[in-house]
Amino acid sequence: MSLLRYVSLAALVAAAACTRTQTTVETSSPATGRAENVRSAQALDVPAVVGRNIDQVRRAWGAPRETREQKIGLEPTAEQLKATRGEDWINTFEKDGTTIVVTFNARTRKVRDLVLMGSDEDELLRRGNLSLTAPEYQVLPVANPQNDREQIGVRVVAR
């Protein structure tokens, strides 16, 4: 396993501990009269960035957590780019209380996948505005590398 892949995996595990739950408010729907969960913040629209490049994702979601000064930073250094060919570079975003790890090719700028961190798949699907049957992308579970029976997120890949 390459060092960058190991670091990416470690970042996913570490980020799972950082996810926060978002509060919901019970309101009554005028059409049905039933109580429904309404989120207090605007939904994270993951389908809107699926198939985009990393620069478009950054414009949509803002600056990632990584900085230029970190060893594994915003972009690879010339040495890191040569060693990894720019593949599997990550940026981590915090959006609407959700941690999203985006893997991309630093040379082509193409996003390979997006991983929403958390253990509740249904909640991650709601937060990300995701559907398991969407024709534009696939949603796959991400297992904890130390315990394959534990889910640490969902991975979104363009079809």
C-alpha positions in Angstrom: 0.0 0.0 0.0 1.5 3.3 -1.0 2.2 6.0 1.6 -0.3 8.4 0.1 -3.0 5.7 0.1 -2.2 4.9 3.7 -2.3 8.5 4.7 -5.6 8.9 2.8 -7.1 5.9 4.7 -5.8 7.3 8.0 -7.4 10.7 7.2 -10.7 9.0 6.5 -10.6 7.2 9.9 -9.6 10.4 11.7 -12.2 12.4 10.0 -14.9 10.0 11.0 -14.4 11.1 14.6 -14.8 14.7 13.6 -18.3 14.5 12.1 -21.0 16.3 14.0 -24.7 15.6 14.0 -27.0 18.3 12.8 -30.1 19.3 14.7 -33.5 18.8 13.3 -36.7 20.5 14.1 -40.1 18.9 14.1 -42.7 20.8 12.1 -46.2 20.0 11.0 -46.7 19.9 7.2 -49.8 21.9 6.2 -50.6 19.4 3.3 -50.5 16.3 5.5 -50.9 17.5 9.0 -48.1 15.1 10.0 -44.8 16.0 11.7 -41.8 16.0 9.5 -38.1 16.4 10.2 -36.9 19.7 8.7 -33.1 20.4 8.7 -32.0 23.7 10.2 -29.4 24.3 7.5 -29.5 24.0 3.7 -28.8 20.5 2.4 -25.4 19.6 1.2 -25.9 19.0 -2.5 -23.4 16.3 -3.4 -25.0 15.5 -6.8 -24.3 19.0 -7.9 -20.5 18.4 -7.7 -20.3 14.8 -8.9 -18.4 14.7 -12.1 -16.8 18.1 -11.5 -13.1 18.8 -11.2 -11.4 19.7 -7.8 -11.4 23.4 -8.7 -15.1 23.4 -9.3 -15.7 21.5 -6.0 -13.6 24.2 -4.2 -15.6 27.0 -5.7 -18.8 25.3 -4.7 -17.8 24.3 -1.1 -15.1 26.8 -0.3 -11.5 26.2 0.9 -10.6 22.7 2.1 -9.1 22.1 5.5 -5.6 21.4 4.1 -3.2 24.3 3.8 -0.1 24.8 1.7 2.1 24.5 4.7 1.1 21.0 5.7 3.2 18.0 4.7 0.1 16.6 2.9 -1.3 19.9 1.8 -3.8 21.5 -0.5 -1.7 20.5 -3.6 1.3 18.1 -3.9 4.8 19.6 -3.9 6.9 19.0 -7.0 8.5 16.0 -5.3 5.2 14.6 -4.1 3.8 15.0 -7.6 6.7 13.1 -9.1 6.5 10.3 -6.5 2.7 9.9 -6.8 2.1 11.0 -10.4 -0.5 13.2 -8.8 -2.9 10.4 -8.2 -5.1 10.0 -5.1 -4.5 13.4 -3.6 -7.1 14.4 -1.1 -8.9 17.6 0.1 -11.1 17.6 3.1 -14.2 19.8 3.4 -16.5 20.7 6.3 -19.9 21.5 4.9 -23.2 21.8 6.8 -21.8 19.8 9.7 -20.5 17.0 7.5 -16.9 16.0 6.7 -16.3 15.2 3.0 -13.0 13.7 1.8 -12.5 14.3 -1.9 -9.9 12.2 -3.8 -8.6 13.7 -7.0 -5.8 13.5 -9.6 -3.6 16.6 -9.0 -2.3 16.5 -12.6 -5.7 16.2 -14.4 -7.8 17.8 -11.6 -10.4 15.1 -12.1 -12.2 14.1 -8.9 -12.2 10.3 -8.4 -14.6 10.1 -5.5 -16.2 11.9 -2.6 -16.6 10.2 0.8 -19.1 11.6 3.4 -17.9 10.5 6.8 -20.2 9.1 9.4 -21.7 5.8 10.6 -25.4 6.4 9.8 -25.9 5.7 6.1 -29.5 7.0 6.0 -28.4 10.2 7.6 -25.5 10.6 5.2 -27.8 10.1 2.3 -30.2 12.7 3.6 -27.4 15.2 4.3 -25.8 14.7 0.9 -29.1 14.8 -1.0 -28.1 11.4 -2.4 -30.1 8.6 -3.9 -29.1 5.0 -4.1 -30.7 4.7 -7.5 -29.4 7.8 -9.2 -28.1 7.2 -12.8 -25.3 9.8 -12.5 -23.5 8.3 -9.6 -23.1 5.3 -7.3 -23.2 5.3 -3.5 -21.0 2.7 -1.8 -20.4 2.0 1.9 -17.0 2.6 3.3 -15.9 0.1 5.9 -13.5 0.8 8.8 -10.1 -0.7 7.8 -9.7 -2.0 11.4 -13.2 -3.5 11.6 -14.9 -4.3 8.3 -18.3 -4.7 10.1 -18.3 -1.0 11.0 -19.2 1.6 8.4 -17.3 5.0 8.6 -18.9 6.7 5.6 -20.4 6.5 2.1 -18.4 6.9 -1.1 -19.9 8.6 -4.1 -18.5 7.8 -7.5 -19.6 9.3 -10.9 -20.9 6.6 -13.3 
